[in-house]
Amino acid sequence: MTTQIGHWIDGRRTPGTSGRTVAAFNPATGEHTGDVALASAEEVSAAVATAVAAARSWRSASLSRRAAVLFAFRELLHAHADELAALVTAEHGKVLGDAAGEVARGLENVEFATGVPQLLKGGYSEQAATGVDVYSIRQPLGVVAGITPFNFPAMVPLWMCANAIACGNAFVLKPSEKDPSPSLRLAELWQQAGLPDGVFTVLQGDKEAVDALLTHPDIAAVSFVGSTPIARYVYETGTSAGKRVQALGGAKNHMVVLPDADLDLAADAAVSAAYGAAGERCMAVSVTVAVGDVGDRLVEAIASRLPKVKVGNGADPDSEMGPLITAAHRDRVAGYIDAGASSGASVVVDGRQGDLPPGGFFLGTTLLDRVTPEMSVYTDEIFGPVLSVVRVDTYDEAVSLINANQYANGVAIFTRDGGAARRFQFEVEVGMVGINVPIPVPVAYYSFGGWKSSLFGDTHMYGPEGVNFYTRGKVVTSRWPDPATSSVDLGFPRTR
């Protein structure tokens, strides 16, 4: 029996009225589990109107009240973490451990946002001129929107909404229609935490809903995470409509392994970073760059670990890698294995072969060696469990290879040489760098974002930059009579 999955508007679950739906599946079984409503432009407009009304009163809420709601929401997330993880696994397919980690990383952003009284402190200058004081404040934008991807249906919304709401905005979330249920559960938890109705809205939808949000005159800002072509479209459309936009795009993350690296550490890191969540992560390692004579040893070490990775239903606690999100995406990823082999890459481990569970959208771990920068497996964002190995002779060649790539989201280097690591962080043109850390996602009190085609806009997500994105600065200059010359009896002697 399928479930009808609608919206969350003005504090309650609301069925769709457009008459359009899209099917949702359990990717581990292929079962059709739900029909997701797709909002029309008219539904978007009506929902935004309720958010506008809610934003007016929420903006006036004291910082202590906002913080109290955030603290209550934090406690509810803790209490319902397992439930949220199970929802993620059921609709996305990632194993329960990965889903729990996703919820935990989202929770870190909520914990950061609880500090909003400190985060929104401005500056003050008394007597900037005679009798004149100057001070700065930050004020909310009004109604802001988030458009989030399928691969992190709980974490990425929390990257956005925690800071946005803490700063005094109303937030409209358009989640992926492939795994919509976690967003609705978040809405219920916000309500239980005491957030006024209308401050958090969920609109299920496709391009029609996205375009309506990008062009709606009452949406002040849009945050987006997804592929580079769509990120570019969101940025150009939103900014053309006069909005503030941060649009995080695709990635082709490299992991450089120098000859002096701890090989076991590097191989373990490559396996976990490339194949975790079936490679459907914007920070997944997609390319391992083997420098000098480390190539053969590194490939052998990675290949020897892959038969031990158990592929199965994410709800099974013994599974280490789940399915891909849809059958179409699985087939697209599998096509890159053929393309790599046809281009001259060596297929060391072929994920299309082996004992895969029946019924679901499964693909095993794949390792390609002797990949070159001209091959599609190198140039394209595959977003699946395919790891390519590119061999170079020197450190300088490795850095040049990375800096020539259009993507610049995350990168890692594995080495025992502190000088090489420090030089690497200085020279590499990538937004997030790991040193003996394969997935360098910043902690919540820093900010997340890449460079080049991995980011459109100039503001990274969450952390301090997230607070700045969801607020506007204002400077107030005030003049008051000099107390020494005031005609008002202040009750004490005037002095000069």
N, C-alpha and C positions, 0 to 999 in steps of 0.2 A: 504494500500500500504506500503510495507516495504522499508526501507532505506538501501543503501549499505554503510557500515561504514569501511573506510580504515585507512591509516596511515598518519602521518605528517612527511615528509622527506624533508630536504633542503628548508624549508620555504613554503611548500605548501601541501595541501591534496593530497595524492597519493593512487590510488587504489591498492589493493593487486594483486599479480600475481601468487600466489601459486595454485590457484584454490580451496583452502580449505576455508570454512566459518563455522561459528557457529551462531545459531539463538539467538537474543536478544529479551527480552519480557518486557512488562509493567507488573510488578508483581501485580499491583492492579486490572488489568482486565484479565490477562492471554493472552493478545493480542501479537502476533508475530509482533514486530515493526521494526526489522532490521536484517541484515545479516552482521556479523562482519568478516572481513578478518583475516586469520590466517597466519602470516608471516612464510615463509620458512627460513631455515638457510642461503640460498643465499640472500634473501631479507634483513636479519639481517646484513650480511656482507657488503652489498652495503650501507645500511643506516649508519653503523658504519664508513665506509670510509668517508662519507660526514661530520660526526661529528668530525673525526680526523682532517680533513682539517680546519673546523671551530674553533676547539680548539686551533690551533696554533696561529691564529690571536686574538682570544678572550683573551687568556692568556696575550697578550701584551697590552690589553686595560687598560687604567689607572684606578686606584681605583675610581676616581671621575666619570669617564664615567660609570663604572659598577654600582656605587651607583645611578647615574641618571636614568639608565634603571630600576633598582629596584624600585625607587620612582615612575616612570611612570607606572610600572606594578602594584604597590600598588594602584594608583589612578584608574586604569582601573578595578581592582578587586572590588574596592568600587562601581564604577559606574555600574558594571554588576553583582553585588552580587545576586540580585533577579533572574536574568536569570540563573546563575550557579546553584542556589538552585533548580530552577524548573527542570533543566536538571537532577540533582541528584534524585529528587523525581520521575521523570518519569521513570528512569531506575533502581534505587535501591528500591524505594517504601517508604522510610522514609517520615514522615510528613514534611511539608514545614518549620516548626519551627526548627526541627532537622537539616534539610538541610541547613538552613540559619546559624545555629550555627556552622555547619561543615565548611562552607565557612569563617566565622568569625575567627575560630581558625586557619585555614590555613593562613589567612591574617596576623595574629599575627606573624607567622614565616617569612613572607615577610618583615614585618616591622622590625623585628630583623635583617634580612640580609641587610637592607639598611645601617646599621652601619658598613659595611665591611671595610672602611678605618681605623676604630678603632679596629675592630676585628682581623685584620691581622697585627697589629703592633708587631714588634719583640723587642728584647733587644739589648743594645749596651754597651760595656765596652771599654773605651779608655785607652790606655797604660796598657793593661793586662801584657805586658812585655815591655822592653824598645823599643819604636818605633812600638809596635805591638798593633793593635786594634782587638777586637773580637765582632762579632754581629750575631744575629740569625734572620732568615727570614722564612716565610712559603710560599710554592709555590704550585700551583694546580697540581693535579695528571694527568690531560689530559681529557680522556673520562670516565665518570662514568655512571652507570646504576641504575635505580630504578624499582623494581618489586612490584606492589602495589595491595592491596586487594579490593574486591567489596564493603566492608562496608563503606569506606570513599573515594569515587572516586575523590574528590577534595582536601580534607584536607591532606591525607597522601602524595600524590605527592608534595604538597607544603611544607610538612615537609622536603622533600629531595631536590627538585630542587632549592629552593630559596637560600639555603646556597651553594649548589654545584656550581651554576652559579655565585653567588656573588664572590666566591673564585677563579673564572677564569677557571672553567671546562666547557666542553660540557656535556650535560645530555641526556641520552636515557631512555625514560620511557616505560615500558611494563605494561600497566594497566590491570585490570581484564577485560576479554572479556564479562562479564555479564553486565557491565555498562561503556562502552567505551567513550561515547560522552563528558563528562566533560573534559577529558584529551585533546581532540581536541580543545575544546573552550579555554582552558588554553594556548595551543600552539598559537592560533590566537592572544590572548591578549599579549603574550610575543612578538610576532612580531610587534604588534601595539606599544608596549612600546619601540621599537628600538633595540631589541635583534637581532644580526646578524643571518641570515639563517644558519641552521645547528647546532646552539648551543643548541637548544631544539628539540628533536626528539621524536615522538610517534610511537611505533610499537605495533600493536595489535597482539595477538598471544596466543599460548598455550604452552605446554611443549617443543615443538621443538624450539620455539623462546627463551624460558627461557634457555634451554641448550646451545643454540648458544651464548647467552650473557655471560653465566657463563664460557664458555671455549674460548671466542674470545680473541686473544692475545692483542688487542688494547683497551679492557675494563680494566681499572685499579682497579675499585672498584665497589661493588654491595651492594645496600641497599634493604632490603626485609622486608615486614610485611605480616604475614599470619599464618597458623596453624603450630604447633610444628613439625610434621613430615616433612612438606615441608621446614620449616626453617632449620631444621637439614640437609636436602638434599642440600639446597642452600649453606649453610655454608661449608659443606664438599666438594662439587663439586667446588665451587668458590675458596676456599683456596687451594685445590689440584692443581688448575690451576695458583696459585701464586697471587691471587687477595686479596685485602683487602675486608672483608665482615662484614657487620652488619646485622644480621637476627633476627628479632623479631618474636617470636612464640606465642603459645596459652596462655590461661589464665583460671583460676578458682578463680575469685576474691571473697574474703570473706568480710563480714561486721559484725563485732562483736558488739553486743548490750549488755551493762552491765545493771544490775538492776536499777541503778540510772539514766539512760539515759532519756532525754526528749522523751517520747514515740511517741508523734505526729510528732516530728522532724524526729525521726528514721524511722517511718512507711512511711512518705512522701518520705524520701530519698530512702528507699528500693524500693518503687514503681517506682519512676522516674529513678533510676539507673538500675533496673532489666528489665524494660519493654520499656524504651526509645529506639527508633530505632528497636523495636521488639526484643531486646536483642542481636542484631547483632553488638556488640561492644566488642572489646578486653578488655575494661575497665568496662564492665557491671558487676554489682553485681550478682553473680550466687548463692552464698550461704550466708544466714544470720545465724550467730552463736548466738543463744540465751543463755545467761549465767544466771544460777540460776533460780529464779522464774519468770523471765520476759517472758518466752516462750509463755504461754497461752495468755497473754495480747498483746504481739507483733503479734502473728499469727492472732488474732482477729482484731487488728488494720489494718494490711495489707489487710486481706480478705475483710474487710468492704469497702476498697477504690477501689477494683478492678472492681466492677460493674459500677463504674463511668468512667472508662477508655474507651473512645469511639474508637473502632477499625474501620478503614475505609480507603478509598483512601487517600493517603498522600496529594494529591492536594486539598482536601477538607479542608478548614481552621478549621472546627470543629473537624477533626480527631485528636486523640492524639497518636495513634499507627497505623502504616501501616502494609503491608503484609511482608512476608519473601521473600527472593530474588528469589527462584525458587520453583516449586511444589515439586521437589525431596527433597529439604532441609526442606520444611514444613513437609513432611511426615516423614523424619528422626527425626525431633524434636518431632513430635507427638508420635513417637515410644518410646521416653524416658518416656513419661507419663505412658504408659503401663508398661514399664520396672520397673519404680519406684513403681507403685502399686503392681506389682507381687513380688517385693522384700520386701514389707512390709511398704512402705511409705504411709502416709495418703494423699489422693488427696483432698485438701481443696477446691480448685477452679480448674476446668478442662477446659482448653482453647479449647478443641475440641467441647465443647458444647456451647450452646447459639446462639445468632443471629449474624452470621458472614456474611459479604458481599459475594454475589455470584461471581463466575468467577475468582477471583484472588487467590493468594497464602496466604490466611489468616489463622492465628491461634490465638486464644484469650490468654489472660493472664492466666498463670497456677501457682498455689501455692502448693507445696508439703511439708508436715510437717513430723517430726520424721524420717528424712533421716539419714542414717548412712554412715560412710566413705567407706564401702564395696560396696555400691550400684553404679551402672553405672551412675546414675543421679548425683552422687557426683564425681566420678573419671574422667568422660569424659567432654570435653568441648562441651557443647550442642549448644551454639551460637543461642539461641532463647529465647522466652518469658517464660522461666521456672525458677522459683525461689524456691530453696530448703532451708528448715529450719533444721539446726542441733542443737540439744540441748545438752549443757554441764553443769556441775555443777559449775565449777570454771573458773576464769580468766586464771589460769595456763593451764587448759585443752584446752581452746580456743587457746592459743598461740601454744601449742604443736600440736594441730590439723592443724593449718595453716602451721607451720614450717615443718610438715611431708609431705605436699602436694608437688607434683613435679613441680607445677606452682608457680610462685612468681612474678606476674606482678603488681597488685595493691591490696590494702587492706584498710579497714576503721574501725575505732572504734567510737562508740557513747557512750559518758559518760559525766557526769558533773565533774568528778574527774580529776583534772589536774595532780596529781601524777600518776594515772593509765594510763593516756594518754601518759605521758612522758616515763613511763616504757615500754609501748607498742611500741612506736617508737624506743626504744633502743633494745628491745628483738625480735621483729618480723623480720623474714628473707624474706623480700619482698622489691622490688625495689622502689615502690611508695606508700606512706602511707598518708591516710586522717584521720584527727581528726575532727569528726563531719562534715566531707566532704565525700560524698559517692563515688565520681569519682575523685580521686586526679591526674588528668592530669596536669603535670607541665606547667606553663606559658612558653612562647617562649624563655625567656632568661635563663631558666634552660634546662635540657635535659630529654628525655622520654626513659624509658626502665626498664624492670624487671630483675629478677635474675633467676637462675636455668634454667628450661626448657622453660622459657619465653624469653630467649635471648641467641643467639649463637654469640660469639664474645665478645669483652670487651669494645665496644664503644656504648653508648646510642645515641639516634637519636635527631636531631635538636639541637638548642642552642649551647653553647660553644663546647660540644663534637662533634656536627655535623660539626663545622668549622674545628676542628682537623682531623676528619675523611676524609674530602675532600681536605686536604692539607698535604704536607710533610714538616717537619722541616729541615732546613739546617743551619749550622753554618759556618760562613766565618771568617777566621783569616788572617789579612792583615798586611804587614810591609811596612812602608814608611820611607824615610830618616828622621833622627832627624832634625827638623828645625834649631837647634842650630849649626849643623855641615854641613848642606847642602851647596853645592857649588853654588846653584842657588841664584842669587841676589833677595831677597824677598822685597827689598825696605825699610827695616827698620832695626834698629840695632839688632844684635843677642845678646841674653843674655843666661846665664846659671843659 
